[in-house]
């Protein structure tokens, strides 16, 4: 018995050494595999062939231009590319065709092509009838479009792109700095002149402004695009130090101003001060309106309450965006407009406040705007 006890520690020591050696092999293999995969996919790409925005005359057949996908150094066959479309060549409108590849490199990738079906040379705009035109058919290449972006990370965030003719508007750029790649790739399909006419940063939280600035790893929205007008939050609880999200945002914003952009706070806009405007005409019959928020000039313990509130007006159609404004701010918004402007209008679309959480979208606001559609910018999985 004593001899067995003497040998036992040696066996345990030998086993521990083997386990340690196997762990080192696994770690080295993992690191080698990672760099090997990165090297083998360095020249991979997924891109659309031809123009990403196509105009067809009514009844004209769309000719597929296709896409190119190279993964692991080899061109993928067309059967690997999934194409989805809602295109109807016989009906005027703006349509979208998407191209996606599952498991491209290490994730799925989707690209988009926009197709505008317009009136043909005879002036036909739809099926002949009694002379009345279906409002749903009156959609041209200059029609207002609102895009709610999925930001490519597991984090909840806001980034809303609005286009009318040649005017491009971006409200917020979240959810993290890593989202800048997703935002830029998407906007590049529509921003043909590399210029954002209006950028609105609602408030100083990471999930709304962190993709505006650049880092050593990636390019931010401000660096990628020229901007003409920047409108942001008048107040913040952040100290604004250079290492904070707000500090980095402000530094990047100020650099845009040095390069020619105009910067105004939402309060300056509402008050029509210092060259700012409450209402910007962005096209025939379409307006960008900066609404008043009580917390533009009053303190709050919640950064969300400082959110810039925006209304897009298109005739009798109104689209409301309130950032992360919370219940007390929403109630003050309703009261202010009831007392000073005859109340908030009925809204076709309302972007739910604070990602649809219970802090926002209070009954008082919903009863005032009676929205037909509500978009919630959230993310399952967090």
Steps between C-alpha positions, in 0.01 A plus 500: 500500500779746580665447157177580318464819694853604405433461122161674492631864508724424199203380295301809587796720405534324164125534431507872582789549258310322220190713561707819501671395176164424334366840610799677342446306176132596491574869563771510233273314259217746563725801445651345190155413366375855553791661317485233233131571435566874493780448245297269276202740491697823459389549138143380540217732398128520439385776268220595263566518128398824330292780644346455843211730412309416180211685335250313284213639296159352567478155343873481424655170604778501755824348377685323776847647550600263773765488771848365551602308811852372560547296815819324605656611173239334278206651313172370633243367256174688448320222686671616819358853469145540627297766317176649636289767331160670518534648149185553291593650161133577428452730798673830569696492823831460676608140545791318658697195396726336756794269440624293790762232558474280806824410677702741288836509671388470862151653476213572261514808276214679324517768230213700355402643162224757465274499193277796417210433263385829347245613241575398142523732198123497450453643847325188628529466875278203567195312382248724324187565706251777559771763509567474871845384595582262782722697741700183556616512137633857515854407603796634301877494535476819705255350750575517871646180643582419862745223586541345846839329511590169657839592639698180472567448870312334784454839666185705477547834324353761268597602149230634270564606142254726317523580130303739282637563153862603541460588870643247747426517874648282774349492848744340745781251445509223761509241642874477557796638312514165319166586338665764282598237243141377467361854480751617239455190283125550501499876442749473215225336296294820515734791572631552147685827562673395823317780683252489786298819483374462859636301793308490827654361819216466751689456828829398654467124536724241334213328321415824316827682424802269527517414128539866407866512607794299371741279690831337410306192394224650285374806316212695650203658323637855531832405345339307215244762394495873454223656707325829445291551815546329838225537761549353847405508867531832687561333838676192636595355836830379359818679601600485135857388571700400193477130590123498546252419225367857507853641496598294198177587324553874559861486381394328180207738453722803549738368237206483258423862584860594422451334163192707420201348680252719689427399859192597699334377815135396487412797722663741254298337224169530682574865585625580147823634650857541373414392147314187609146426383202338664381369163726395213347456154653181364290476186170593344240463776739322739639658819743409774365658820692517828249482786528662842597287799475635856832337580686695234540764772416322826705244691409134539657203673441293184710564190209365296288804581737727306408327173453708187144460371439511126193502275507434127201669336379392157174684445250337733738213574716539811782277628618542861842415647567568870827317567490353852272768648330359810148532641532835678663655194230356273225640720666844501533476121125436463411781741733752334362439152143500625554837666712664228436333164153350515629155591713233335359367173387149415811306395525239230815367666646525850843365591434355844693684772789331683490182291143419600579478870251575778661838571360651182210506248262604778121496444482881496735521202342211311152645549623834364669368184282187435774333292415261218839329512754466781856389441693362796880509467600214726706183484406152614778322683632767736 
